[in-house]
Amino acid sequence: MEALRRLGADRVAAWVLDYDSDLIHLERWRAGPPIAKSEVLRRAREGRPFPPKTTRHRLLLDLPARPTPLSELMPRPLARRAHRRASVRS
């Protein structure tokens, strides 16, 4: 994310998944009691995320390759944005 920010990107390529799905497995990096996804969400809503390397998320599926050109993440002139929105609507 920081590299994209420094390059001036205004978007980030991402997959959107259902966090409650059984295909997203939550575990700890170190020994300790299990952490529930509901606890991760609660703490995120409260602005109190777990410290780094506390939780580990694993996807139990393979995501297809989706290379994204850097140009798709960079700001577009206003005229191009308006044209693209109009194209998508038709």
CYANA upper distance limits for C-alpha pairs under 8 A (distance plus 0.5 A):
  1 MET  CA      5 ARG  CA      6.67
  1 MET  CA     12 VAL  CA      7.98
  2 GLU  CA      6 ARG  CA      6.65
  3 ALA  CA      7 LEU  CA      6.75
  4 LEU  CA      8 GLY  CA      6.81
  4 LEU  CA      9 ALA  CA      5.78
  4 LEU  CA     12 VAL  CA      8.12
  5 ARG  CA      9 ALA  CA      6.06
  5 ARG  CA     10 ASP  CA      7.84
  8 GLY  CA     74 MET  CA      7.03
  8 GLY  CA     75 PRO  CA      8.08
  9 ALA  CA     73 LEU  CA      5.79
  9 ALA  CA     74 MET  CA      4.75
  9 ALA  CA     75 PRO  CA      6.74
 10 ASP  CA     73 LEU  CA      6.59
 10 ASP  CA     74 MET  CA      6.16
 10 ASP  CA     75 PRO  CA      6.19
 11 ARG  CA     73 LEU  CA      5.27
 11 ARG  CA     74 MET  CA      7.25
 11 ARG  CA     75 PRO  CA      8.43
 12 VAL  CA     73 LEU  CA      6.68
 13 ALA  CA     68 THR  CA      7.39
 13 ALA  CA     73 LEU  CA      7.87
 17 LEU  CA     21 SER  CA      8.45
 19 TYR  CA     24 ILE  CA      7.01
 19 TYR  CA     37 LYS  CA      8.46
 20 ASP  CA     24 ILE  CA      7.84
 20 ASP  CA     37 LYS  CA      8.00
 23 LEU  CA     59 LEU  CA      6.27
 23 LEU  CA     60 LEU  CA      5.36
 23 LEU  CA     61 LEU  CA      7.08
 24 ILE  CA     57 HIS  CA      7.11
 24 ILE  CA     58 ARG  CA      6.28
 24 ILE  CA     59 LEU  CA      5.31
 24 ILE  CA     60 LEU  CA      6.72
 25 HIS  CA     57 HIS  CA      6.10
 25 HIS  CA     58 ARG  CA      5.55
 25 HIS  CA     59 LEU  CA      6.76
 25 HIS  CA     60 LEU  CA      7.57
 26 LEU  CA     35 ILE  CA      7.94
 26 LEU  CA     36 ALA  CA      8.00
 26 LEU  CA     37 LYS  CA      7.46
 26 LEU  CA     55 THR  CA      7.33
 26 LEU  CA     56 ARG  CA      6.29
 26 LEU  CA     57 HIS  CA      5.22
 26 LEU  CA     58 ARG  CA      7.02
 27 GLU  CA     34 PRO  CA      7.23
 27 GLU  CA     35 ILE  CA      7.41
 27 GLU  CA     55 THR  CA      6.33
 27 GLU  CA     56 ARG  CA      5.64
 27 GLU  CA     57 HIS  CA      6.93
 28 ARG  CA     32 GLY  CA      7.73
 28 ARG  CA     34 PRO  CA      7.47
 28 ARG  CA     35 ILE  CA      7.78
 28 ARG  CA     53 LYS  CA      8.37
 28 ARG  CA     54 THR  CA      6.19
 28 ARG  CA     55 THR  CA      5.10
 28 ARG  CA     56 ARG  CA      5.92
 29 TRP  CA     53 LYS  CA      6.46
 29 TRP  CA     54 THR  CA      6.14
 29 TRP  CA     55 THR  CA      6.43
 29 TRP  CA     56 ARG  CA      6.36
 30 ARG  CA     54 THR  CA      7.52
 35 ILE  CA     39 GLU  CA      7.21
 35 ILE  CA     40 VAL  CA      8.04
 35 ILE  CA     55 THR  CA      8.20
 36 ALA  CA     40 VAL  CA      7.21
 37 LYS  CA     41 LEU  CA      6.78
 38 SER  CA     42 ARG  CA      6.53
 39 GLU  CA     43 ARG  CA      6.59
 40 VAL  CA     44 ALA  CA      6.67
 40 VAL  CA     49 PRO  CA      7.64
 40 VAL  CA     50 PHE  CA      7.91
 41 LEU  CA     45 ARG  CA      6.69
 42 ARG  CA     46 GLU  CA      6.80
 43 ARG  CA     47 GLY  CA      6.66
 43 ARG  CA     48 ARG  CA      5.40
 43 ARG  CA     49 PRO  CA      5.82
 43 ARG  CA     50 PHE  CA      7.87
 44 ALA  CA     48 ARG  CA      6.21
 44 ALA  CA     49 PRO  CA      5.62
 50 PHE  CA     54 THR  CA      6.72
 50 PHE  CA     55 THR  CA      7.89
 68 THR  CA     72 GLU  CA      7.37
 69 PRO  CA     73 LEU  CA      7.91
 70 LEU  CA     74 MET  CA      7.16
 76 ARG  CA     80 ARG  CA      6.79
 76 ARG  CA     81 ARG  CA      6.78
 77 PRO  CA     81 ARG  CA      6.97
 78 LEU  CA     82 ALA  CA      6.79
 79 ALA  CA     83 HIS  CA      6.72
 80 ARG  CA     84 ARG  CA      6.59
 81 ARG  CA     85 ARG  CA      6.76
 82 ALA  CA     86 ALA  CA      6.75
 83 HIS  CA     87 SER  CA      6.67
 84 ARG  CA     88 VAL  CA      6.69
 85 ARG  CA     89 ARG  CA      6.87
 86 ALA  CA     90 SER  CA      7.10
